[in-house]
Amino acid sequence: MASRAQIQTVKADFLDPSLYDDPGFSGLPRLSRGTVLAALSRAFDLAEGRRPGHAQRVAYVGVFLASELGLEPQRIEEVFFGCLLHDAGMAAAATVPRLDANRGGKMIAGGARVTDMLDQVPSGAWNEVVEAIARHCDEGSRIVRKMGFGEAVVNAVAGHHDCWDGSGSPKAQPGERAPLISRIVSIADRVESLIDAESSPLVIRRRGPALVREMAGHEIDPELAEKMADIAGRDEFWLGLYDNDLASALMSLNYGGIMAREELFDFIAVLSDVVDVRNGREYGRGRRVAELARRVALACDMTERRADLVKVAALLQDIGTLGVPVHYLSKPDILSVDEMSTVQMHPVYARDILSEIPGLGATAWWVGCHHERIDGKGYPGMLEGAEVPAEAQVIGMCEAFDALTSDRPYRRAMTHSDAIEVMRGLAGTRFDPYLFTRFEDIVSPTEA
């Protein structure tokens, strides 16, 4: 477990509200689907254990290839979203088995070359690998459909592990029977994985075109492979891929259109639902906490626009848990020191992901603080008193109330009145007494 000195370093280095709060902005920003997903796709990387930005880099490769092919703008958008969402099924990891790395499963999940994976899968384990691929792709396509994307994107996510020769998954469509968008997403995923597997950018820059051509005709479309190999021979491609502002460049495309207020809530609520189910929580639990948090925020004299931001924060508060093993979150026994340290990183993961979205810096800060306590015994920064934002405390109160009134592996749900009584005992230690009084005013008359 981290020492107090290490925790204080955490507090000083990246739990500084001045880095996130924008006093000149207090309401929901106007955001496109592409902007939101470019940032939130990092949660899928977390779930898979990939280096941050994997999905963003796949999107860069896919859009570059689609543009070089001269596809019309709508088709390029479909490639963009198919690439960002290709590993969305990993967010449902509670139902998608993640095989041991030494059995080839990690490489399967990472979209590595199928020929390499076949060599590393032990005899008798291939059926398990194929089943893992199929579930990962099926779960991802269902999530994408719930987010409101069309069938081209749904099919691209469902078939991104399919090979040109028909291998890769039980439902693979060989050759040109596979939709073009799916084939582009597939090659983009494989190319990024080849690049990521090589530690030296100079080496992969030199070998990249040949490695792409090696996959032609069995793993990937030979015509697309030749085009991709040509692209991989250009400095322009590599400079863009390694640009530190790649995420911002992808967001600036504003693909998918600007969302209205309710559209934004509905869009991110789908991911909240996925996180709930993955973590063994009741479906819709995040939506319920978010709606309560908005009501409490208004009761705490926040404006309507500020309360909307609190709702967004509450919907996405646990997205960082995708970086925590599922069995830690559902363990009925006391967590070990190492397990607890891992769990306590989830607000940091969530904060880092949300901080990439323009206009949600304050929201990212609140999410990063929603397990802090005013007595300084919270995590991850051990903030004290007024250092803990009121918005973060509102989210924390609503989450705690919902947790107490829901069944857990280690106890039955409490009645609403019993839960309020327990939380009343935390006023002055975990929660600010004034804020808790406002919270109690909301939940007691209607739900106690």
N, C-alpha and C positions, 0 to 999 in steps of 0.2 A: 504494500500500500504506500502511496506517496506520503512523504514526511510533511510536517507543517510548513517547513521552509519551502518545499517544492510547491505546495498548494498556494502559498503566498506569492510565489513566482508566477503561478498560473493566474492568480488574481491580478497581479500587476501587469502582466504581459498581454492578456487578452480578455479580461473581464473588466475592461475600462469603458464605462458608458459613453465617454466622449468619442470613442471610436465608432459608435453605432447610432447614437441618438441624433436626430436632426431637428432642432427646436423650431425650424421654420416649416416643418411639414407634420401634419397631425392626422391625416386621413389616408384612405386606401389610394395607392398610386394606380395609374392606368397601365395595366400590364397585358401583354399578349400571352397567348398560350406558349409560344416558343420561348419567350423570356423566362417564364415560370419554370418550364420543364428543363431548360438548359441548366438551371441551378439544381432543381430537385432530382435530376437524373443522377447526381452524385450520391443520392441515397441508394440507388440501385447498385452503384459501384461498391458502396459500403456493404450491402447485403451479400455481395459476391466475393468480397475480400479483394477487390481489384484496386489498383492504384487510382487515386482520385482523378476524375476527368476522363475515364475510359469512354463513357458514352458520348461525351462532348467530342472527343477525338474521332470516334466512329462517325459522328454526324459530320464533322469536317471532311473526312475522307469521302463519305457518301455524297455530300452536296457537291464537292469538287468533281467527282466522277459524273454525277448526274448533269452538272452544268456543262462539262466537256462533251457529253453525249448530245447536248442541245435539247434536252427535255424542256417541255413547257413549264412555266412557274408552278402550276398546281402540282405537277408530278414531282418537282424538286422539293416542294413542301412535304409531300408524302414520304419522300426519302428521308428528309430531315427528321420527321417525327418517328418514322420507323427505326432510324438509327438511335435516336435518344431513348426510345422505349424498348429496344430489342431485349434488354435484360430485366424488364419490369417484373417478369415472373419470379425473379430472385427475391423480390420483396415479399413474396408469399412463401418464404423458405420453410415455414412450419409444415407446409404440405408438399414441398418439393425437396426430395432427399438430396443433400449435398454430399457427394461421395468423397472419400478420403483422397487427398492429393496424390498419395503413393499408389492409388488404384486408378488414376486417370481422370477421376471425377472433377478435380479442380480445373484440369485443362479443358474438359468438356464445357464446364460452366463458362470458362473464359473465352470460348470461341476460337481455341487454337486449331491448328491444322488437324484434320481428321486422321490423316495418315500417321501423324506422330502419335495421336491418341491411341490408335489401334495397336501400335507397337507396345504401349505401356499398360494396356488393360490386361489383367491376368486372365487366364483361361477360366471360363465359367462366369465371369463378371460382366460380360458385354451386355447381357439382357438387362442387368440393373442399370448400366450406363444409358442404354437406349431408353429405358423407362424414365430415367431422370431427365433426359433431354426432352422427351415428349411432354412431361408434366411442366417443366420449366417454360416451354413454348406455349402450351395450352393455357397455363395460368396467366402468362403475360398477355396473350391475345384477349383473354376475358377482361383483364384490367383495362386494356386499351379501348375495348368496345364500351366499357362503362364510362370512360372519360369522354366519349362522344366522337371518337375518330372514325373515319370511314373504313370500308372493307379493305382498301389497298394497304392502309397502315396495319390493320388487324392481321391481314394475311402475311405481311412482311415480318411481323413479330412472330407469328405462328411458324413461319418457315425459314427463319434466319439460320438454322443449323442444317438445312437441306443442302445436299450436294448436287452438282450437275449430273452425275451418273445415277442419281436416285437414292443414294445412301444418305446416312445422317440422321434419319428419323423414320418411323414406320409410315408416316403420312407423306413422305417426300414426293414431290412432283418432279420427275427428271427433265433435264434439258429445257427447251423453250416452253414446256407446259407450265413451268413455274412463272408467275408474273414477273415482269421486268423489275418492278420496285423491290420485290423480294430478293431477286438476284443481286441487285445493287447493295441492299442492306447486308446481305450475306457476305459479299466480297469486302465491304467496308469493315465489317467485324473481324474477318480473318486477317486483313491487312494490318489493322491496328494491333491485333494480338501478336502478329509477327514482329512489328516494330517494338512493342512493349517488352517482348521476350529478349530483345537484344539490348545489352547495357550501353553499348557504344553507338551514339547517333551516326558517327562517321562510318562505322562498319555497316549498319543497316542501310545507310544512304547508298553505299556502294553495291551491296548485295540485293537490295530490295527488288529491283526489276526482275532479276533472275528468279528469286524466290516466288514472286507472283506468277511468273510463267510456268513454274514447276507444278502449280495447282491447276493449270488450265486443262479442261477436258475431263477431269474427274471430280475435282472439288468445286470448281467455279466455271462459269460460262467462258469459253475460250476467247470470244470477241471482247467481252468485258475485261478479261485478264490482260489482253494485249493493250487495250486502252489504259488500264490501270498501271501496267508496267511502263508505258510511255510517260504517264503522269509522274510515276515514282522516280523517273530520271531527271526531273526538273527541280531546280533550286527553289523556285517559287512555291512548290508544294511543301517542301520541307520547312521553309522559313515560316509559312503559315501554321504548320502543325506544331512547331515548337515556340510559337509566339506566346509570350506570357499573358497577352490580352485575348487569347482564343475564346474564352468563355464570353467576354464582353462582345466580341465580334459576332458570335452566334446569336446572342441576345438581341443585338442591334438589327438583326434581320426581321424581327417582329413577326415571324411566321405564325399563322393561325388566327390572327386578328386580335384586336383589343377586347378584353372581356369587361362586361358590365359587372356591377357589384355582386349580384346574385350568381352570375356565371362563375365568377372567381370563387365564391364560397363553394358552389357545387363541384367545381373542378378539383379543388384541393381536398374536398371532403372525400372524394373517391380514394385518394392516397391515405387519408386518415382511416378509412374503413379497412384498407389493405393492412395497414400497420396493426390495427386492433386484432384482426383475425390471425395474423402472423404471430402475434404475441399472446394468443390464447385469451384475449379479452372478448367481451360481448360485441357483436357486430353493431356499429353505430355509437359505440361508447364515446369516441372522439367528438362526434357531432353533438352529442348530448352535453358533454363538458363544455364545448365551445359556445353553445347557445346559453348555458347557464352563466358562463364567464362574461358574455356580453351583457346580460341583464345585471350582473353584479357590478360590472364596470360603470354602467349608467347610474346605479345606486350610489356609487362612490364619486359622483359628480363629474365623471368623465363625459366628454362630448360624444355625440352619436358617431362621429368619424373616428374618434379615438377608440371607442368601444368596438367598432368594426375591425380595427387593427388588433385589438385584444382577441377577437374571435378568430382571426387568421392565425395568430400565435397559438391559441389553444388547439386549433385543428392540427397544427403541425408540430406541437410540442414534443411528440414522441417519435418523430421521423428518424432521430438519431439512434433509436433502439435497433434499427436495421443493422447497425454495426456491432450489436451485442448478441452472442449466441442465444437462441431461443430457450434452451434448457436452463440458462441462468435466470431468465425472467419468470419461468414457471416452476422453479425449484421449490418444493414444499418445505425444505429444510433451510437452516441458516446458511447464507452464502459464505464461502471462504473469503479471506482477505483479498486474494487476487481476483476472485469473481466479483466482489463488491467494487473493487477499483475499476474493473472493466465496465460494470453497469453505470458507475458514476461518471463515465465519460460521455454518456449519451446526450446530455445537454450541450456539451462542447461540439459534438458532431453536428447536432441540429443547428446550433448557432452559426457554425461555419458555412453550412449549406445555405441557410436563409440569408446570410449577410451578402451573398452574391446577387440577390435580387434587388434591383434599383428601387429605392423608396421603402424597403423593409428593414433598414438597419436597426431602427428602434425595436421592431418586432423580433429580430434576431437576438437582440440583447435581452429582451424579456424571456424568450425561450431558453436562452443560456442560463438564466437566473431562476427558473421556476422551481428548483429544488433548494434554493438558498433559504436560510432562516434568519430572522432579525437578531437572534442570539449568537450568530456567528458559527453555528454548528452545522450549517448546510453544506451543499456541494454544488459545483466543483471549486468555488472560489472562497468559501468561508466568509462571505460578505456579512456585514453587521448593520443593524438599524436601518437608517435611511439609505444606505448603500443598496439595499434590496428594493428594486422598483415596485411601486404599488401594483402595476400591471402584472408583474411576475407573481406577486403574492395572490392576486385575484385568481390567476390561473392555477396556482398551487392549491388554494382553498377549494376550488371547484373540482380539481382532480382528486384531492384527498377525500372530499365528500362522496364523490362517485365511487372511489375505491372502497370506502368503508361500507357503502350501501350495496356493494356487489359481491357475489361469491368469489372466493379465492381458493387456490389449492389447499391452503393451510387453515381456512376458517369459513364459516357461513357469513352471509351478508347481515349487516346490522340493520335495525330499523332506522328510519330517518331521525327520530328523536334521540336515539342512542348515539348515532353518529355525530349529531350536533353537540351532544354533551361531551363526547370525546374531544371534538375540535375546540370546544370552549376552553378546555384545559390547556390547549396550545396557544391561546391568545396571550401575547406577551413574551413568548419564547420563539415559536415558529412564525406566528402571524402578528401583524400590528393589531392591537385591540380595537382601534377605531374601524379599520377595514373589516375586521371580523364581525363587528356589530352590524355593519351594512350588509355583509354577506348573510348574517343570520336573519335580518329583516326580510331578505328575499326568499330564503328557503323555508323559514318557519311557518308563515301563514298558509302557504300552499302545499307544502310537502311534509311537514312534521306530523 
